Amino acid sequence: MRPMPLLVLTAALFPAIAVAQATPPDPRVMGAQVLLDRLGFGPGVIDGASGMSLTKALRGWQQAKGLPVTGRLDDATVGSFEPYRAMPTMIDVTLTPDILEGPFVGPIPARESEQAKMASLGYSDAMEKLAERYHTTSATLVALNAPQTKLAPGVVIKVPNVIPPASNFPADLNPAWRKTLWTLNVGSDQPEVTKVVVDKSDGVLRAFDGAGKLVAQFPATMGSRHDPLPIGQWKIQGRSYNPPFHYNPKLFWDAGSKDRKALLPPGPNGPVGVVWIDLDKQHYGIHGTPNPEKIGRTESHGCIRLTNWDAARLAMMVKPGTPAVFQP
């Protein structure tokens, strides 16, 4: 085994990100983001900053709890968090060889033809893996820890507490997928979902149980002017874990004229992230992303894109035959 490289947790290594995180994380906002994430109402990346993803998560939680739907951390909403106050929203974790395990692939090339030459589209470095594991950003980890912190086994760092309470997965669960769920801190205690609704106007994916109760909601990127969201009623056909990606330039309006078909290796930095949830509309699905911070802020080629951890969580909730309603 090669020695684990020491990475200094400093903003100097991430100048562009450091500028973006000029304001320190707001502890009150970060606490709400962690709670919402754990409760299944994804706020996107946990960064201690208010924004549209947090507003969407709050609105979803308020709807599910029968509260006034304000999208704000008002008194009624703060009060609804009271049963969960015993759970710390920030924790110290000791880094282990498993948590820091690679291999890390370095910067991901932009062109699909170059990506196809790689053994995997894994994490670029340990910092990126840690950020995804704790549903946050590299900049937020820098802000939460001393600049001289080194990423090495035995080192203690402060992270958002998104560690799930249960990981009792079936014994026959694919081992590679089990490892992915562990890496992303996705637990086994997911609600059973009987209907998924993708709402274009709100920019979210909602999941309902058999009684019609809203049990989970995630921010989503869905379609574009060139590839609009396919409005209608569809069904989930299956789930493909850690899938490769068949790149066909004919299906992408923005593909280069010299692009050729290519098989891209699997990995969290692949075009569909860690999971593809297939729909009964050809070429369409619900999937992960290599850029969680851009969910809801960019466009897609018609598919529904979630953070890797939200996509993995949804994959544990649905099954073949689950209706998926796409509405304006």
C-alpha positions in Angstrom: 0.0 0.0 0.0 1.3 3.4 -0.9 1.8 5.9 2.0 -1.2 8.2 2.5 -0.4 11.7 1.2 -0.6 14.5 3.7 -2.9 17.3 2.4 -3.0 20.6 4.3 -6.5 21.8 4.8 -5.9 25.4 3.9 -7.6 28.0 1.7 -4.3 28.6 0.0 -4.8 25.3 -1.8 -8.2 26.3 -3.0 -8.0 30.0 -4.0 -11.1 30.1 -6.2 -13.2 28.2 -3.6 -11.8 30.3 -0.7 -13.0 33.5 -2.4 -16.5 32.0 -2.9 -16.7 31.3 0.9 -15.7 34.8 1.9 -18.4 34.9 4.6 -18.0 32.4 7.5 -20.7 29.7 7.8 -23.7 30.9 9.8 -24.0 28.3 12.7 -27.8 28.7 12.8 -28.2 28.2 9.1 -25.8 25.3 9.1 -27.7 23.6 12.0 -30.9 23.9 10.0 -29.3 22.5 6.9 -27.9 19.5 8.8 -31.3 18.8 10.4 -33.2 19.1 7.1 -30.6 16.8 5.3 -31.0 14.1 8.0 -34.8 14.4 7.9 -34.9 13.8 4.1 -35.5 17.4 3.0 -32.3 18.1 1.2 -30.9 21.6 1.3 -28.3 20.9 -1.3 -24.7 21.4 -0.1 -24.4 22.2 3.6 -22.4 25.5 3.7 -24.0 27.6 6.4 -25.3 30.1 3.8 -28.9 31.0 3.1 -30.1 30.6 -0.4 -32.7 29.1 -2.7 -31.9 25.5 -1.9 -32.4 26.1 1.8 -35.6 28.0 1.1 -36.9 25.0 -1.0 -36.0 22.6 1.8 -37.7 24.7 4.4 -40.9 24.9 2.3 -40.9 21.2 1.8 -40.5 20.5 5.6 -43.2 23.0 6.4 -45.6 21.4 3.9 -44.9 18.0 5.4 -45.4 19.1 9.0 -48.5 21.2 8.2 -46.8 24.5 9.1 -47.2 27.8 7.4 -45.2 27.5 4.2 -42.9 30.5 4.4 -39.5 29.1 3.3 -38.0 30.9 6.4 -36.5 29.8 9.7 -39.5 31.3 11.5 -40.6 30.5 15.1 -42.9 27.7 14.1 -40.3 26.0 12.0 -37.6 26.3 14.6 -40.1 24.9 17.1 -40.7 21.9 14.9 -37.0 21.0 15.1 -37.2 20.7 18.9 -37.5 16.9 19.0 -34.1 16.7 17.3 -32.2 19.1 19.4 -30.3 16.3 21.3 -28.5 15.4 18.1 -25.4 17.6 17.5 -25.3 19.2 14.1 -21.5 19.5 14.1 -19.2 16.7 15.2 -15.6 15.8 15.4 -14.5 12.8 13.3 -11.2 10.9 13.3 -9.9 10.3 9.8 -9.2 6.7 9.0 -7.5 5.0 6.1 -11.0 3.9 4.8 -12.3 7.4 4.8 -9.2 8.7 3.0 -9.0 5.8 0.6 -8.4 6.5 -3.1 -7.4 6.0 -5.7 -7.7 9.7 -6.6 -7.6 10.6 -10.2 -6.6 14.3 -10.3 -8.4 16.9 -12.4 -11.2 15.5 -14.6 -10.6 16.4 -18.3 -13.5 18.3 -19.9 -13.7 16.3 -23.1 -15.5 12.9 -23.1 -12.9 11.4 -25.3 -10.2 12.1 -22.7 -12.5 10.9 -19.8 -13.0 7.6 -21.7 -9.3 6.9 -21.4 -9.4 7.0 -17.6 -9.6 3.9 -15.4 -12.4 5.6 -13.4 -14.0 9.0 -12.9 -13.3 8.9 -9.1 -12.7 11.7 -6.8 -10.0 14.1 -7.8 -8.5 14.2 -4.3 -9.2 13.4 -0.6 -10.6 16.9 0.0 -13.3 16.4 -2.7 -14.2 13.0 -1.3 -14.5 14.4 2.3 -16.7 17.2 1.1 -19.1 14.8 -0.6 -19.0 12.4 2.3 -20.3 15.1 4.6 -22.6 16.7 2.1 -20.7 20.0 2.1 -18.0 21.8 0.1 -14.2 22.0 0.3 -14.5 25.7 1.2 -16.8 24.9 4.2 -14.4 22.3 5.5 -11.6 24.8 5.3 -13.8 27.3 7.2 -14.7 24.8 9.9 -11.1 23.7 10.6 -7.7 25.2 11.4 -5.8 26.1 8.2 -2.9 23.9 9.2 -5.1 20.7 9.5 -3.6 17.8 7.6 -5.7 15.1 6.0 -4.1 12.0 7.4 -5.3 8.9 9.4 -5.7 9.8 13.1 -6.4 13.5 12.5 -9.6 14.9 14.0 -11.7 17.3 11.9 -15.0 19.1 12.4 -17.8 18.2 9.9 -21.5 18.5 9.5 -23.2 15.6 11.3 -24.9 13.8 8.4 -23.9 10.3 9.7 -27.0 8.2 9.4 -28.4 6.4 12.5 -28.7 3.1 10.7 -26.8 1.1 8.1 -28.5 -2.3 8.3 -28.5 -3.0 4.6 -29.6 -6.4 3.2 -26.9 -9.0 3.2 -27.3 -9.5 -0.6 -26.8 -5.8 -1.4 -24.1 -5.3 -4.0 -20.8 -4.8 -2.0 -19.6 -1.9 -4.3 -23.0 -0.1 -3.9 -22.9 -0.7 -0.1 -19.4 1.0 0.0 -20.8 3.9 -2.1 -23.7 4.3 0.4 -21.2 4.3 3.3 -18.9 6.8 1.5 -21.9 9.2 1.0 -23.3 8.7 4.5 -26.6 7.3 3.2 -28.4 5.2 5.7 -30.6 2.1 5.4 -33.6 3.7 7.2 -35.2 5.2 4.1 -39.0 5.5 3.8 -40.8 3.4 1.2 -41.9 5.7 -1.6 -44.9 4.9 -3.9 -44.8 8.1 -6.0 -42.2 10.6 -7.2 -43.2 14.1 -8.4 -40.8 16.3 -10.3 -42.0 19.9 -10.1 -40.4 22.2 -12.6 -41.9 25.4 -11.2 -40.5 24.7 -7.7 -37.3 23.0 -8.9 -37.6 20.0 -6.6 -38.2 16.3 -6.6 -40.8 15.2 -4.1 -41.3 11.7 -2.8 -44.6 10.4 -1.3 -45.5 7.3 0.7 -48.5 5.1 0.3 -50.7 7.4 2.3 -49.9 10.3 0.0 -47.7 11.9 2.7 -44.6 13.9 1.6 -41.7 12.1 3.1 -38.7 13.5 1.2 -37.8 16.3 -1.0 -34.6 17.1 -2.9 -33.5 20.1 -5.0 -33.0 19.2 -8.6 -31.7 20.4 -12.0 -34.3 19.5 -14.7 -34.1 20.2 -18.4 -33.2 23.3 -20.4 -34.5 25.3 -23.3 -32.9 22.9 -25.7 -33.9 19.7 -23.8 -37.1 20.6 -21.8 -38.3 18.4 -18.9 -40.6 15.7 -20.5 -43.9 16.6 -18.8 -46.1 13.6 -18.3 -46.5 10.4 -16.2 -43.7 7.9 -16.3 -42.5 4.9 -14.3 -39.2 4.0 -12.8 -37.9 0.9 -14.5 -34.8 0.1 -12.5 -31.6 1.4 -10.9 -28.1 1.1 -12.1 -25.5 1.5 -9.3 -22.1 3.2 -10.1 -22.8 3.0 -13.9 -20.6 3.7 -16.8 -21.9 6.3 -19.2 -22.5 5.7 -22.9 -21.7 9.1 -24.5 -23.5 9.6 -27.8 -22.9 13.1 -29.2 -26.1 12.8 -31.3 -28.1 13.1 -28.1 -26.4 16.3 -27.0 -27.2 19.6 -28.8 -24.0 21.1 -27.4 -21.7 18.3 -28.5 -18.7 19.2 -30.7 -18.8 18.4 -34.4 -15.7 16.1 -34.0 -17.1 14.2 -30.9 -17.5 10.5 -31.2 -19.3 7.9 -29.2 -17.4 6.9 -26.1 -17.9 4.6 -23.0 -17.0 6.6 -19.9 -15.9 4.7 -16.8 -18.0 4.8 -13.7 -17.3 7.1 -10.7 -18.8 9.9 -8.7 -17.3 12.4 -11.1 -19.0 10.8 -14.1 -21.8 12.6 -16.0 -24.5 10.7 -14.0 -22.7 10.4 -10.8 -23.1 7.3 -8.6 -26.5 6.0 -9.8 -28.9 6.0 -12.7 -32.6 5.6 -12.0 -34.1 4.6 -15.3 -37.4 5.8 -16.6 -39.8 4.3 -19.2 -39.0 7.2 -21.5 -36.0 6.4 -23.6 -32.8 8.2 -22.7 -34.3 9.8 -19.6 -33.6 9.1 -16.0 -32.9 10.5 -12.5 -29.2 10.6 -11.6 -26.4 12.0 -9.6 -23.9 14.7 -10.6 -20.2 15.5 -10.3 -21.0 19.1 -9.3 -23.4 19.1 -6.3 -23.0 22.8 -5.7 -24.6 23.5 -9.1 -27.8 21.7 -8.5 -30.7 23.9 -9.4 -28.4 26.6 -10.8 -27.5 25.1 -14.2 -29.3 23.2 -16.9 -29.5 19.5 -17.9 -30.1 17.6 -21.1 -33.6 16.9 -20.0 -32.9 14.4 -17.2 -33.4 15.1 -13.5 -30.1 15.7 -11.7 -29.6 15.4 -7.9 -26.6 15.5 -5.7 -24.9 12.1 -5.5 -26.0 11.6 -1.9 -29.7 12.6 -2.7 -29.7 10.4 -5.8 -28.4 7.5 -3.8 -30.9 8.1 -1.1 -33.8 8.2 -3.6 -32.5 5.0 -5.2 -33.0 3.3 -1.8 -36.6 4.6 -1.6 -38.0 3.6 -5.0 -38.4 0.3 -6.9 -39.3 -0.7 -10.4 -42.9 0.4 -11.2 -42.9 3.4 -9.0 -44.8 6.2 -10.8 -42.8 9.4 -11.6 -44.9 12.4 -12.5 -43.3 15.3 -14.2 -45.3 18.5 -14.0 -44.8 22.1 -15.1 
